[in-house]
């Protein structure tokens, strides 16, 4: 059986043309699989030829791979680790260098990013532990990615964002803060007020305008015209 991601076949984890870090990534993806638990003994058994395979697995975190130990996941025993979500496809040319993180986040920093993002993937919108609409890949796991944000002064800044395990590998999209600010500047005071209250609520809430529009629909045409006249007198 050939393993694949999104229809592209994966190389073998035993292919010695790859370095140990890439082989460890392929081993996790095809042998342990997302959600799977493995022990250090199993890891060393799979890579008897690699002296520091533990370290190579840890380095995968620098490429957005999430591998939890008993420190992050209290359900794990001390010698166990869990493959939680896939990071960059570092077996592809250029992916390892492109995805290298500047620093590794602590679990506290990760938790803050998730909380600030209401535990929603900011690419596809899925919440933590939800089933994907197409029924594949089990339930969602959250990860943290760095997203390039186009700033108002034309520069680009990397900011941390919550993504799910599926979207993390394709986190190449740039966010357009400059564009959003330019559109916001064109809104009326009423629209700005509504937008601010949606941001506060974390969702698009029904304000006074939507409520009155709903009630307005129940009015007979003569009464709707009366409302229209009243508006035009302002
Ligand atoms: Zn997602």
Boltz pocket constraint, residues with backbone or C-beta under 6 A from the ligand:
constraints:
  - pocket:
      binder: B
      contacts: [[A, 121], [A, 122], [A, 123], [A, 124], [A, 125], [A, 126], [A, 163], [A, 164], [A, 165], [A, 166], [A, 167]]
      max_distance: 6.0
